[in-house]
């Protein structure tokens, strides 16, 4: 397996190469969900 240059944790990426592909999408999803949650809670109050 080739080492992943996108990840800082190269050892984890060598074991699980799919993490490098999913990590940016997971980060974006967490930000979107958290912003959506804050928006909804602020609108309901």
Secondary structure as a PSIPRED ss2 file (coil, helix, strand):
# PSIPRED VFORMAT (PSIPRED V4.0)

   1 X C   1.000  0.000  0.000
   2 X C   1.000  0.000  0.000
   3 X C   1.000  0.000  0.000
   4 X C   1.000  0.000  0.000
   5 X C   1.000  0.000  0.000
   6 X C   1.000  0.000  0.000
   7 X C   1.000  0.000  0.000
   8 X C   1.000  0.000  0.000
   9 X C   1.000  0.000  0.000
  10 X H   0.000  1.000  0.000
  11 X H   0.000  1.000  0.000
  12 X H   0.000  1.000  0.000
  13 X H   0.000  1.000  0.000
  14 X H   0.000  1.000  0.000
  15 X H   0.000  1.000  0.000
  16 X C   1.000  0.000  0.000
  17 X C   1.000  0.000  0.000
  18 X H   0.000  1.000  0.000
  19 X H   0.000  1.000  0.000
  20 X H   0.000  1.000  0.000
  21 X H   0.000  1.000  0.000
  22 X H   0.000  1.000  0.000
  23 X H   0.000  1.000  0.000
  24 X H   0.000  1.000  0.000
  25 X H   0.000  1.000  0.000
  26 X H   0.000  1.000  0.000
  27 X H   0.000  1.000  0.000
  28 X H   0.000  1.000  0.000
  29 X H   0.000  1.000  0.000
  30 X H   0.000  1.000  0.000
  31 X H   0.000  1.000  0.000
  32 X H   0.000  1.000  0.000
  33 X H   0.000  1.000  0.000
  34 X H   0.000  1.000  0.000
  35 X H   0.000  1.000  0.000
  36 X H   0.000  1.000  0.000
  37 X H   0.000  1.000  0.000
  38 X H   0.000  1.000  0.000
  39 X H   0.000  1.000  0.000
  40 X H   0.000  1.000  0.000
  41 X H   0.000  1.000  0.000
  42 X H   0.000  1.000  0.000
  43 X H   0.000  1.000  0.000
  44 X H   0.000  1.000  0.000
  45 X C   1.000  0.000  0.000
